[in-house]
């Protein structure tokens, strides 16, 4: 499992012109799932991300988590994170999990984040989405589960 974590001042995802998810300050997450990812991978990443200290404290040090700052999360499924561009000019998506399996793991990931006490908004799995946000810092990290 692979998640692009971006510290955000605000974020929104729309589907067919309608807002599906909208947050104020927090984290914008792009979530990719591969074939052998499990609920344990989803749990591991939810715990890791919810406690990741990437918000600044009163001294300007990255010592606070999204939970510490009462931030929110916008989670968007992103199978293209598993696109392989090493050969040719068209990405190969064979490493991305099949949609029915990926959606199950993605939903569990979001549930695990909510269990951490976080407000979690989402896009719509499998739909064409427009995502807009303000990357704050900018701060962008790639966080992967141990089995990746």
N, C-alpha and C positions, 0 to 999 in steps of 0.2 A: 504494500500500500504506500502511496506517495501523496503528500499534501504540500502544495505551495501555500505558505502562510504569509500574508501581507498585512502589516499594521495599517489600519485605515481610519481616517477621520469620519467617513461615511461611505456606504455602499448600497447599491440597488441592483436587482436583477429583474428584467421584464421578459415576458413571453407573449408574443402576439400583441405587443403594445400595452399589456397590462402588468402592473407590478406584482411579482410573485414573492419577492423578499426585499426587505429594506431595513437597514440598521443605521444607528448613529455610530459613535466611536467604538472600535473593537477590532475584530479580525475578519479579513476576507480570505476564505479558504477555497482553493481549487483542489478537488479530491479525485485521485485516480486509483483504480482498483485493478489488480491483475488476477490471474486464474487461481493462484494458491493462497490468496489472502483469506483470512478467517475472521470470525468475530473477535478473537483475541488480538489480532492486529488492529482492528477497529478500536477496541478498548484501550490498547496501549497508546495509540495515537491520540485518542480523545483525552486521556489523562496527561500525556506529554504536552499537548498543545494548550490545554486549559491551565497548565502550570508554567508554561514557558515564559521566562522573565524577559520580555522585550518592550515593556513600557517603562518610561523614565520615572524615577523617584524624585524627591525634592532636591536632590543633589545632581540631577541630570544623568544618573547611572541607570542602566537597564536592569532594574531590580524588581519590577512589578509584573504580575501576570494579568491576563485579561480579566480574571476573576477579581484580582486585587483592585482594579480600576473600574469595576462594574461595567465592563465592556460587553458588547454583544458579538455574535458571530453570524456571518453570512456564508453558508456552505453551498458550494456549487459543484455538482458532479462534472468530471472533466476526463473522459476516456483518452483524450489526445495526449495526456501526460505520459502514456505508455506508447506513444508513436516512436518508431525507430526510423531515424533519418540517415543512418550510416551508409545505406546503399541506394542508388538511384535518386530520383527527384520527388518521388511520391512517398510519404510516410507509410510504413507498414504498422498496422495496428493489431497484429497477432498477439501481442503481449497484454492487450487490454482484455479484461474479463468479459464474458458474454453478458448482455444487458440484464437478463433476469437474475443472474448471480450477483453482478455488480450492484444492482439496485438494493438487493437484500443487505449486503455489507454496508453500503452507503447509508441506508436507513438506520442500521444498528449504530454506525459511527455517530450519527446525529443524535440518536437516543442517548448514547453514552455521554456526549457533550452536555445534553440537557440534565442528565443525572449529576453532572458536576455543578449544577445550579446556574447554568448559562442560558441566556435567551438565544435561540438558534432559529434563524430564518433560512429558507432554502430557495433554490431555483426549482425547476420541474425536470425530473430525471428524463433523459432521452429527448428533450425538446430543444429546438433552436432558441438560444437565450441571448439577450443583450445584457452585458454586465458593465456597470460603471461604478467607479469608486475613486477616492482620493487616497493614494498611498502616502502614508504619514512617515516622513523621515528622509527618504524612503527606507522602509525596512521590509525585506523580502527574504524568506528562508524556505528551503526545501527540507521537509521532515519525512523520514521513511520509517516503516516498521522494521523490526529486526530481521524479518524473513525476506525483505526486498533485496 
